[in-house]
Amino acid sequence: MAITKDTDILGGEPHIEGRRVGVRHVVEMVIENGRTPAYVSDQLGLSMSEVYGALSYYYDNIEEIRAARCENEKAFDRLSDGSLKPKKKA
């Protein structure tokens, strides 16, 4: 099991090799939402080794994951601002 980056997968964010599950996804579920690694393993179809590998990568690269999250949020905001919205009634 390895963590890898590929610009064609998840916009280049670190992810579990051979899967479209990002380190950030695992971190959000375990650390931010309080899910157990076993729950995440079951829900995402990952081995426990893959879950702990993603968490280990996060702890070794916290700033990289935070920066990726920030970029993702900025991109979402840009897309949201440019989307069609109903006109406001006067």
C-alpha positions in Angstrom: 0.0 0.0 0.0 1.3 3.4 -0.9 0.1 7.0 -1.1 0.6 8.5 -4.5 -0.2 11.7 -6.5 -1.4 11.8 -10.0 -2.8 15.0 -11.7 -5.5 12.8 -13.4 -6.8 11.6 -10.0 -8.4 13.9 -7.5 -6.7 16.9 -9.0 -3.3 15.7 -7.9 -4.1 15.3 -4.2 -2.4 12.5 -2.4 -4.5 9.3 -2.5 -4.3 5.6 -1.9 -2.6 4.0 -4.8 -5.0 2.2 -7.1 -8.0 3.9 -5.6 -9.8 7.2 -5.9 -9.8 7.7 -2.1 -7.8 10.7 -1.0 -5.8 11.0 2.2 -8.0 14.1 2.9 -11.2 11.9 2.7 -9.9 9.5 5.3 -8.7 12.3 7.5 -12.0 14.1 7.4 -13.9 10.9 8.3 -11.6 9.8 11.2 -10.2 13.0 12.7 -12.9 15.6 11.9 -16.0 13.4 12.1 -14.9 11.0 14.8 -15.4 7.8 12.8 -13.3 4.8 13.8 -10.7 3.5 11.3 -12.7 0.2 11.2 -15.8 2.2 10.2 -13.9 4.1 7.5 -12.4 0.8 6.3 -15.8 -0.7 5.9 -17.5 2.3 4.3 -14.8 3.0 1.8 -13.8 -0.6 1.0 -10.3 -0.1 2.3 -8.1 -2.4 4.3 -7.1 -1.2 7.8 -3.6 -0.9 6.5 -4.8 1.6 3.8 -6.7 3.6 6.4 -3.7 3.8 8.8 -1.4 4.5 5.9 -3.5 7.5 4.9 -3.5 8.7 8.4 0.3 8.2 8.7 0.8 10.2 5.5 -1.4 13.0 6.9 0.6 13.3 10.1 3.9 13.4 8.1 2.5 16.0 5.7 -0.1 18.0 7.6 0.6 21.3 5.8 0.4 19.7 2.4 -3.1 18.2 3.2 -4.3 21.5 4.7 -3.1 23.4 1.6 -4.9 20.9 -0.7 -8.1 21.3 1.3 -7.8 25.1 1.1 -7.3 24.9 -2.7 -10.3 22.6 -3.0 -12.5 25.0 -1.0 -11.4 28.0 -3.2 -12.1 26.1 -6.4 -15.6 25.1 -5.0 -16.2 28.8 -4.1 -15.2 29.9 -7.6 -17.5 27.4 -9.2 -20.4 28.3 -6.9 -20.0 32.0 -7.6 -20.1 31.4 -11.4 -23.1 29.1 -11.3 -26.5 30.1 -12.4 -28.6 31.5 -9.6 -32.2 32.6 -9.6 -32.7 36.3 -10.1 -33.5 38.2 -7.0 -37.0 39.7 -7.0 -37.1 43.5 -6.5 
